[in-house]
């Protein structure tokens, strides 16, 4: 049967003790990991794109996305406190709905993290080339060294995005060195980002004008199925920025006292960042406006499209928020704070690597656990004898992300990354419901309040946002999943340790397992 390989909780926890990663992270470090990923991607990279989709309705979009994330975070908190291991939604699905669906989740997360990390690498490269090299050093990087040659539907006109390639490889090297060192580096960068954005809020909110929020929803609440515009369409796009709290759960295996610290890291980072999103969006739109540039049919031009670029080149749209590659720095320059705007640009340049770091961290941990389960080559799960990190999979992932960033302008692929994110969130909510029924007595240091309401809301919310992504993003997930199923049935399923009955279980737990538990009788005691 396809759905019979459900891994016992005791087996998952036993695998951690026998072949786990060192526990070095506390609650504050976990929260900072989440903040490091959430603040940066959405604020520094997607503010202009979100405004083009929703106009002032961007603030409502943050509320919508945040509401879905809150209910999802509650589900993550319960299940991560039950199963404090690496692997995130993949591991949770393995323990609830079985290996096949768990594989599809892990495969989707691989796509999600890789595309997101490449996208942010390209975003960082833009700040490096524009703010640091051009504005401060007077150096003009030629287009063939600052843009990739490939883009969906055309050519970007470059040869290689060298800065994006370099930053992805540098962050990969840092992750190989060790988790603790990565966390310290991330803490410094998060402090820089929070300081810069706090200054932005303080300077812009007092100058905000109510008239600039009218009309509030120029593209409507719902832009239409498959269009990706309107407040809901913008919410589906900026969901890209909430990958951070999912990455927190991937670090559960390396967390001290995970039953307490993982929920704190998940919910804390989410609430903190959502408030910041709303305040920054209000400051940006309230000071210089954020109305989208409409097409002839009354629908906003697609963010990142050639049509929008042509409109932004016209004099009448000079200074428009939706046309800026450095949205927040641009706002400050427009209201007379050029020096502070340049500082914020530098802060984005310095801080965006922390986003890449957390995304790479999460992706490599997914790979690590899947290989530990036999679904991917065992060599990927090798832990470095000196640094204690899964260095093989980290290096492979880093190279793939670096190449993607070097040759593809993947900033506009946030929607595709979101498809995998939303699928993973939905499966976590399903896993919570399944485990409540299957493992009612299991220890839960955190329990979702009103789970019969919260979990279905999470499922409905993720499906709702998925259906408001552009068509291309919606089609990418089933296409990628089809490739994954081919890999699963040709390679992974025949080599699965679970399928072979090689399931690691605590010695004391064996007596409490039912005799017909899959794989236990075949393995015996160690």
Secondary structure as GFF3:
##gff-version 3
##sequence-region A 1 526
A	DSSP	alpha_helix	9	19	.	.	.	ID=ss1
A	DSSP	alpha_helix	27	40	.	.	.	ID=ss2
A	DSSP	pi_helix	41	45	.	.	.	ID=ss3
A	DSSP	alpha_helix	47	54	.	.	.	ID=ss4
A	DSSP	three_ten_helix	55	57	.	.	.	ID=ss5
A	DSSP	alpha_helix	58	82	.	.	.	ID=ss6
A	DSSP	alpha_helix	88	94	.	.	.	ID=ss7
A	DSSP	alpha_helix	99	127	.	.	.	ID=ss8
A	DSSP	pi_helix	128	136	.	.	.	ID=ss9
A	DSSP	alpha_helix	143	146	.	.	.	ID=ss10
A	DSSP	beta_strand	150	151	.	.	.	ID=ss11
A	DSSP	beta_strand	154	155	.	.	.	ID=ss12
A	DSSP	alpha_helix	162	177	.	.	.	ID=ss13
A	DSSP	alpha_helix	179	205	.	.	.	ID=ss14
A	DSSP	three_ten_helix	210	213	.	.	.	ID=ss15
A	DSSP	alpha_helix	230	238	.	.	.	ID=ss16
A	DSSP	three_ten_helix	239	242	.	.	.	ID=ss17
A	DSSP	alpha_helix	243	250	.	.	.	ID=ss18
A	DSSP	three_ten_helix	252	254	.	.	.	ID=ss19
A	DSSP	alpha_helix	258	288	.	.	.	ID=ss20
A	DSSP	alpha_helix	306	312	.	.	.	ID=ss21
A	DSSP	three_ten_helix	315	317	.	.	.	ID=ss22
A	DSSP	three_ten_helix	321	323	.	.	.	ID=ss23
A	DSSP	alpha_helix	327	334	.	.	.	ID=ss24
A	DSSP	alpha_helix	338	372	.	.	.	ID=ss25
A	DSSP	three_ten_helix	378	381	.	.	.	ID=ss26
A	DSSP	alpha_helix	391	407	.	.	.	ID=ss27
A	DSSP	three_ten_helix	410	413	.	.	.	ID=ss28
A	DSSP	alpha_helix	414	438	.	.	.	ID=ss29
A	DSSP	alpha_helix	451	466	.	.	.	ID=ss30
A	DSSP	alpha_helix	471	487	.	.	.	ID=ss31
A	DSSP	pi_helix	488	492	.	.	.	ID=ss32
A	DSSP	alpha_helix	493	495	.	.	.	ID=ss33
A	DSSP	three_ten_helix	510	512	.	.	.	ID=ss34
A	DSSP	alpha_helix	520	523	.	.	.	ID=ss35
###
